[in-house]
Amino acid sequence: MNDLQLSLIAAAGVFVAGVFTYNKIQEYKAKKSVERAFSTDHDDVLMRSGDEPVARQEPSFSLDGSAPGLAGGEASAAASALSAVAAEFSTDDEAGKPASDDQLAARANAASAAAAEQATALVDPLIDCLLPLALEAPARGDKLLPILQTLRMVGNKPVHYIGMAVSGDWEPIAHGGVYTRLQGGVQLASRSTALNELEYSELVTRLRAMADEIGAEPEIPDMIEVMAEARNLHRFVAGHDAQLGVNLQSNGAPWSVNTLIGALEKQGFDVRPDGRFVMPDGEGGFLFSLSTNVTPAEETTARLTLLLDVPCVAPARDGFGAMVACAKALVARLDATIVDDYNQPLSDAALTEIASQVQDFYNEMNDADIAAGSTRALRLFS
């Protein structure tokens, strides 16, 4: 043998000896561990005498945040999550008692009423031409929605749909729902125009094609009757399309637009992406708007106009009163005078008279079942 072979044999021998020694050490440690685990040094509860009572302790998850792992903070989080889920589906009342049949019925009625309200907001017999669709068989919302999306507008008139759920309630069509009947609705009028013959003919043609695709038979209303209803509704909309404005005229030099922006933001106005200033109503909408009466390129203006879209603001919000109060606050802040469209000062008596006329306007809208600020009014006057 040469030297290399002898070296390899020696190294292999050392390696085998090392592995054997390591295994023996591990075997010895394991043996000692087993002996300790079953050692008689442990207190055997079965061998205790009767004069040594032991408190019974049931196994449980600790909810103490100091305990480690799931028995600590994680268990608290899990318990909270389970409690939230249980509360969501609980049939108990606020006192923790099981809900009575009357309470359960009341909740079911409330849910049904909410669904009906949502459905009416989409397909409204007062302002829409109803388009019943008889389904050949119950259909899922997942299948219906992509097809219904293909007919959402005719001209500038929106088309909406609702479905009768298997519960018998009309509701907005949603993924996961199953519907036995459908009801479409095309809005009869908008702020600009009434539904016309050309739009209606287009609607009927597209509706029939869509109905074939979903397996439904549409019921088409008579065009002459629909056109008459559309014209009547548009006359009402045109007669109540009221926008009231008050102007602020500078008493001195024109205002710097950059300076105005800061003053208007302090007054509570928001600046919209299109450059409009609006006074928020606290619910995502706005009460009135403000115009600087100049283009974005101009640096100064001597006149501001506050504008209230009367049919779009509910009477309870007192949009005109809020607008006048804002105008008076800006008068003091900007050194201005409240004037009409002809640059004549508006007295408090004149403003009070306008407020009275606004109230009469609201009463007329209520009498027509199109309350200012309602979903119905917002659809018509959008």
TAGI-V304298 format. One record per residue. N is the residue number from 1. RES is the residue in three letters. SS is DSSP state (h for helix, s for strand, l for the rest). PSI is psi as a letter, one per 40 degrees, with the letter a starting at -180 (NA if undefined). NEAR is the number of other C-alpha atoms within 8 Angstrom. Layout:
# TAGI-V304298
n={N:N}
res={RES:RES}
ss={SS:SS}
psi={PSI:PSI}
near={NEAR:NEAR}
This chain:
# TAGI-V304298
n={1:2:3:4:5:6:7:8:9:10:11:12:13:14:15:16:17:18:19:20:21:22:23:24:25:26:27:28:29:30:31:32:33:34:35:36:37:38:39:40:41:42:43:44:45:46:47:48:49:50:51:52:53:54:55:56:57:58:59:60:61:62:63:64:65:66:67:68:69:70:71:72:73:74:75:76:77:78:79:80:81:82:83:84:85:86:87:88:89:90:91:92:93:94:95:96:97:98:99:100:101:102:103:104:105:106:107:108:109:110:111:112:113:114:115:116:117:118:119:120:121:122:123:124:125:126:127:128:129:130:131:132:133:134:135:136:137:138:139:140:141:142:143:144:145:146:147:148:149:150:151:152:153:154:155:156:157:158:159:160:161:162:163:164:165:166:167:168:169:170:171:172:173:174:175:176:177:178:179:180:181:182:183:184:185:186:187:188:189:190:191:192:193:194:195:196:197:198:199:200:201:202:203:204:205:206:207:208:209:210:211:212:213:214:215:216:217:218:219:220:221:222:223:224:225:226:227:228:229:230:231:232:233:234:235:236:237:238:239:240:241:242:243:244:245:246:247:248:249:250:251:252:253:254:255:256:257:258:259:260:261:262:263:264:265:266:267:268:269:270:271:272:273:274:275:276:277:278:279:280:281:282:283:284:285:286:287:288:289:290:291:292:293:294:295:296:297:298:299:300:301:302:303:304:305:306:307:308:309:310:311:312:313:314:315:316:317:318:319:320:321:322:323:324:325:326:327:328:329:330:331:332:333:334:335:336:337:338:339:340:341:342:343:344:345:346:347:348:349:350:351:352:353:354:355:356:357:358:359:360:361:362:363:364:365:366:367:368:369:370:371:372:373:374:375:376:377:378:379:380:381:382}
res={MET:ASN:ASP:LEU:GLN:LEU:SER:LEU:ILE:ALA:ALA:ALA:GLY:VAL:PHE:VAL:ALA:GLY:VAL:PHE:THR:TYR:ASN:LYS:ILE:GLN:GLU:TYR:LYS:ALA:LYS:LYS:SER:VAL:GLU:ARG:ALA:PHE:SER:THR:ASP:HIS:ASP:ASP:VAL:LEU:MET:ARG:SER:GLY:ASP:GLU:PRO:VAL:ALA:ARG:GLN:GLU:PRO:SER:PHE:SER:LEU:ASP:GLY:SER:ALA:PRO:GLY:LEU:ALA:GLY:GLY:GLU:ALA:SER:ALA:ALA:ALA:SER:ALA:LEU:SER:ALA:VAL:ALA:ALA:GLU:PHE:SER:THR:ASP:ASP:GLU:ALA:GLY:LYS:PRO:ALA:SER:ASP:ASP:GLN:LEU:ALA:ALA:ARG:ALA:ASN:ALA:ALA:SER:ALA:ALA:ALA:ALA:GLU:GLN:ALA:THR:ALA:LEU:VAL:ASP:PRO:LEU:ILE:ASP:CYS:LEU:LEU:PRO:LEU:ALA:LEU:GLU:ALA:PRO:ALA:ARG:GLY:ASP:LYS:LEU:LEU:PRO:ILE:LEU:GLN:THR:LEU:ARG:MET:VAL:GLY:ASN:LYS:PRO:VAL:HIS:TYR:ILE:GLY:MET:ALA:VAL:SER:GLY:ASP:TRP:GLU:PRO:ILE:ALA:HIS:GLY:GLY:VAL:TYR:THR:ARG:LEU:GLN:GLY:GLY:VAL:GLN:LEU:ALA:SER:ARG:SER:THR:ALA:LEU:ASN:GLU:LEU:GLU:TYR:SER:GLU:LEU:VAL:THR:ARG:LEU:ARG:ALA:MET:ALA:ASP:GLU:ILE:GLY:ALA:GLU:PRO:GLU:ILE:PRO:ASP:MET:ILE:GLU:VAL:MET:ALA:GLU:ALA:ARG:ASN:LEU:HIS:ARG:PHE:VAL:ALA:GLY:HIS:ASP:ALA:GLN:LEU:GLY:VAL:ASN:LEU:GLN:SER:ASN:GLY:ALA:PRO:TRP:SER:VAL:ASN:THR:LEU:ILE:GLY:ALA:LEU:GLU:LYS:GLN:GLY:PHE:ASP:VAL:ARG:PRO:ASP:GLY:ARG:PHE:VAL:MET:PRO:ASP:GLY:GLU:GLY:GLY:PHE:LEU:PHE:SER:LEU:SER:THR:ASN:VAL:THR:PRO:ALA:GLU:GLU:THR:THR:ALA:ARG:LEU:THR:LEU:LEU:LEU:ASP:VAL:PRO:CYS:VAL:ALA:PRO:ALA:ARG:ASP:GLY:PHE:GLY:ALA:MET:VAL:ALA:CYS:ALA:LYS:ALA:LEU:VAL:ALA:ARG:LEU:ASP:ALA:THR:ILE:VAL:ASP:ASP:TYR:ASN:GLN:PRO:LEU:SER:ASP:ALA:ALA:LEU:THR:GLU:ILE:ALA:SER:GLN:VAL:GLN:ASP:PHE:TYR:ASN:GLU:MET:ASN:ASP:ALA:ASP:ILE:ALA:ALA:GLY:SER:THR:ARG:ALA:LEU:ARG:LEU:PHE:SER}
ss={l:l:h:h:h:h:h:h:h:h:h:h:h:h:h:h:h:h:h:h:h:h:h:h:h:h:h:h:h:h:h:h:h:h:h:h:h:l:l:l:l:l:l:l:h:h:h:l:l:l:l:l:l:l:l:l:l:l:l:l:l:l:l:l:l:l:l:l:h:h:h:l:h:h:h:h:h:h:h:h:h:h:h:h:h:h:h:h:l:l:l:s:l:l:l:l:l:s:l:l:h:h:h:h:h:h:h:h:h:h:h:h:h:h:h:h:h:h:h:h:h:h:l:l:l:l:l:s:s:s:s:s:s:s:s:s:s:s:s:s:h:h:h:h:h:h:h:h:l:l:l:l:s:s:l:l:s:s:s:s:s:s:s:s:s:l:l:l:l:s:s:s:l:l:l:l:l:s:s:s:s:s:s:s:s:s:s:l:s:l:l:l:l:s:l:l:h:h:h:h:h:h:h:h:h:h:h:h:h:h:h:h:h:h:l:s:s:s:l:l:l:l:h:h:h:h:h:h:h:h:h:h:h:h:h:h:h:h:h:l:l:l:s:s:s:s:s:s:s:s:l:l:l:l:s:s:h:h:h:h:h:h:h:h:h:h:l:l:s:s:s:l:l:l:l:l:s:s:s:s:l:l:l:l:l:s:s:s:s:s:s:l:l:l:l:l:l:l:l:s:s:l:s:s:s:s:s:s:s:h:h:h:l:l:h:h:h:l:h:h:h:h:h:h:h:h:h:h:h:h:h:h:h:h:l:s:s:s:s:l:l:l:l:l:s:l:l:h:h:h:h:h:h:h:h:h:h:h:h:h:h:h:h:h:h:h:h:l:l:l:l:l:l:l:h:h:h:h:h:h:l:l}
psi={i:i:d:d:d:d:d:d:d:d:d:d:d:d:d:d:d:d:d:d:d:d:d:d:d:d:d:d:d:d:d:d:d:d:d:d:d:e:i:e:d:i:h:h:d:e:e:i:i:e:e:g:i:h:h:h:h:i:i:i:h:h:e:h:e:e:i:i:a:d:e:b:d:d:d:d:d:d:d:d:d:d:d:d:d:d:d:d:e:i:e:i:a:d:e:e:i:h:i:i:d:d:d:d:d:d:d:d:d:d:d:d:d:d:d:d:d:d:d:d:d:d:h:h:d:d:e:i:h:h:g:i:h:h:i:d:i:i:i:i:d:d:d:d:d:d:d:d:e:e:g:e:i:h:b:f:h:i:h:i:i:i:i:h:i:e:e:e:i:h:i:i:h:i:h:e:i:h:h:d:i:i:h:i:h:h:h:d:i:a:d:d:i:i:h:i:d:d:d:d:d:d:d:d:d:d:d:d:d:d:d:d:d:e:f:i:h:i:h:h:i:h:d:d:d:d:d:d:d:d:d:d:d:d:d:d:d:d:e:e:g:h:h:h:i:i:i:h:h:h:e:b:i:i:i:h:d:d:d:d:d:d:d:d:d:d:e:e:i:i:h:i:d:e:e:i:h:i:h:i:e:e:f:e:a:i:d:i:i:h:i:e:e:i:i:d:d:i:e:i:i:e:h:i:h:h:h:h:g:d:e:e:h:i:d:d:e:g:d:d:d:d:d:d:d:d:d:d:d:d:d:d:d:e:g:i:h:h:i:a:e:e:f:h:i:h:i:d:d:d:d:d:d:d:d:d:d:d:d:d:d:d:d:d:d:d:d:e:f:g:h:h:e:i:d:d:d:d:d:d:e:NA}
near={4:5:6:6:8:9:8:8:8:8:8:8:8:8:8:8:8:8:8:8:8:8:8:8:8:8:8:8:8:8:8:8:8:8:8:7:6:7:7:6:4:6:5:7:5:4:5:7:5:5:4:6:5:4:4:4:4:4:4:4:8:8:10:9:8:6:10:8:8:8:12:15:14:9:13:11:8:8:8:8:8:8:8:8:8:8:7:6:6:6:7:9:8:5:5:6:7:7:9:6:6:6:8:10:8:8:8:8:8:8:8:9:8:8:12:11:8:10:13:9:9:11:15:11:8:4:11:11:11:11:12:10:13:10:13:7:6:9:10:11:13:10:8:10:11:8:11:10:7:7:11:9:8:13:5:6:12:9:12:10:13:14:13:13:13:8:5:6:10:11:12:11:10:8:8:7:10:10:13:13:11:13:12:13:14:14:12:15:16:15:11:5:7:11:13:8:8:6:10:11:8:9:9:9:8:9:10:10:8:12:12:9:8:9:9:11:11:11:7:7:9:6:8:6:8:11:11:8:9:13:11:8:12:14:8:8:13:8:7:8:10:8:8:8:9:13:12:13:12:13:7:5:6:9:10:9:10:7:8:9:8:8:9:9:10:7:8:8:11:9:9:8:5:4:6:10:11:13:11:13:8:6:5:6:7:10:14:13:12:11:10:8:8:7:5:5:4:8:8:9:13:9:11:12:12:13:13:13:10:12:15:11:12:12:10:4:7:9:13:9:8:9:13:10:8:9:12:9:8:11:12:8:7:7:10:11:10:13:13:11:7:5:7:7:8:9:6:6:6:8:10:8:8:8:10:8:8:10:9:8:9:12:8:8:11:10:7:7:6:10:13:15:11:10:7:11:13:12:8:11:11:6}
